[in-house]
Amino acid sequence: MHEIAPTTPRAQIKAYLLGGGIGSMAAAAFMIRDAQVPGANITLLEAGPLMGGSLDGAGDAERGYSLRGGRMLTTDNYECTWDLFKSIPSLEHPGRSVFDETLAFNEKYKAHSMARLVNRQRAKMPVASMGFSAHDRLDLLKLSNASEEELGTSAITDWLSPSFFETEFWFMWATTFAFQPWHSAVEFKRYLHRFMLEFSRIETLGGVKRTVYNQYDSFVRPLQAWLQAQGVQFVMDAKVTDLEHREEDGQFVVTAIHYQHAGAAERIEVAASDLVFFQNGSMTDASSLGSMQSAPPKLDKQDSGGWALWEKLAEGRPDFGNPAAFNSSIAESMWESFTVTLKDSVFFDKMKAFSGNEPGTGGLVTFKDSNWLMSIVLAHQPHFANQPAGVQVFWGYALFPDRIGNFVAKPMAECSGEEILRELCGHLRFDLDAVANANCIPCRMPYITSMFMPRALSDRPLPVPKSSKNLAFVSQFVEIADDVVFTVEYSVRAAQMAVYELLAVDREVPAIIRHDRSVKTQFEALVKALK
């Protein structure tokens, strides 16, 4: 147990959260709601101009909207996320929570994709069959039943044959969750178990739930408004550079925080009873935007400095993790997304006619034979809270931006927004008139799947490492048994675990719901799904 100064009244405890992503925001909310820490005692330090971290959404109709990514949700999982947002009031529906609002929206707009995979002939591929051979099924079951100790630092390719990566199942699973063949077999196995229910509906995305708007408008803004109403202090343009500390009975104790604020060096004294929550690492670190005329600049951690503090803290402290396992191979962790703003309905009308789906009901459309492995999704409109009538926005991404396009003779990573639209229209066999008034903003993300990299168990710290007295880690790069990274749930669960442990909260963290309780259940689900 790491409870801080148990004789100190919680009203006197101060908490400092380093990084303004959903993990830090959730930790602040849990401290207020469940540990009775006054909001005025909580300070969030964020290096950028906005809260929300990777849950971003910016722009306007004139300059163009931009999203680095979207997040898949389900109501069969995401136990901690919904536990949080049941307590956060909606900004648009007085008397209702964000959870209530989201549930009602998904009752109205239900997912049922009718064009999940599209081939080079622009034909919607039949996907009722997953395309597996008997050998593929056996290999998948073997991987699924292997222990994490057996899987170790192996990659997915170490367990599955080349034919597996040509199946309809792989194309749907990989693009839904952004897996690459060289990613961690442990993480792949965790996804198979955590999202067992998605096997039987992966071709329609019937289990996927969406927020009313993008997740910045639907999750971050209402959560930030609630935290502000509780007195939480937000400090923007504040980049934390170092933590002073001492050793106390073999434990790491933070004593001060150093940060740069608006160009000036600042220092915060951390008392013995205070807490520090650190967002170690970021999947959207060093991301960069392009334009209709230019490709995004190629940045890395040397440009951003986003991994430097974790690297410094982890040096000589094995239970603080090993950031090098995640940030050392951009070629294996990068992909590129793009956001398109349209001022007429031509493209949306053509997509509705082609796919058979109204916006917001179809989910990803993946171009299976695309060299870039490109996918797009047309969300329910408006997708931004400030989006005017008559403006449409859609998002897309590609898992192989280093490859030459099918219709544009250069890698996606070197393409402008105009060239990405040309490639997209080539796959859809749409005339370029369909995007004549479009503004496409590409986004390069060098570490976007870094948390999927093959890793050892010790490469990620626990939310509260055993050697830490008052420092917690809340991010995608902590170790939580049985749960899956690249989800909002992972960050929220890490935050809830850390808060409850450090403050000895007398309430259970919501349990991970197991949809694979027995090998028999698992086997039957797989056999049924993988026809």
Sequence and secondary structure as in RCSB ss.txt:
>XXXX:A:sequence
MHEIAPTTPRAQIKAYLLGGGIGSMAAAAFMIRDAQVPGANITLLEAGPLMGGSLDGAGDAERGYSLRGGRMLTT
DNYECTWDLFKSIPSLEHPGRSVFDETLAFNEKYKAHSMARLVNRQRAKMPVASMGFSAHDRLDLLKLSNASEEE
LGTSAITDWLSPSFFETEFWFMWATTFAFQPWHSAVEFKRYLHRFMLEFSRIETLGGVKRTVYNQYDSFVRPLQA
WLQAQGVQFVMDAKVTDLEHREEDGQFVVTAIHYQHAGAAERIEVAASDLVFFQNGSMTDASSLGSMQSAPPKLD
KQDSGGWALWEKLAEGRPDFGNPAAFNSSIAESMWESFTVTLKDSVFFDKMKAFSGNEPGTGGLVTFKDSNWLMS
IVLAHQPHFANQPAGVQVFWGYALFPDRIGNFVAKPMAECSGEEILRELCGHLRFDLDAVANANCIPCRMPYITS
MFMPRALSDRPLPVPKSSKNLAFVSQFVEIADDVVFTVEYSVRAAQMAVYELLAVDREVPAIIRHDRSVKTQFEA
LVKALK
>XXXX:A:secstr
   S TTS GGG  EEEES BHHHHHHHHHHHHHH   GGGEEEE SSSSSBTTS  EEETTTEEE S    B S
SS HHHHHHHTSSB SSSTT BHHHHHHHHHHHS    S SEE TTS B   SS    HHHHHHHHHHHHS HHH
HTT BGGGTS GGGGGSHHHHHHHHHHT  TTSBHHHHHHHHHHTGGGGGGTTTTTT B  SS HIIIIIHHHHH
HHHHTT EEE SEEEEEEEEEEETTEEEEEEEEEEETTEEEEEE  TT EEEE    TTTT EE  SSS      
HHHH TTHHHHHHHTT GGG  THHHHS HHHH EEEEEEEESSSHHHHHHHHHH   TTSS EEEETT TT EE
EE  SS  STT  TT EEEEEEES TTSB SSSSSBGGG  HHHHHHHHHHHHT  GGGGTT EEEEEEETTTTG
GGS   GGGS  SS TTBSSEEE SSSS  TT  SSSHHHHHHHHHHHHHHHTT SS       S  SHHHHHHH
HHHH  
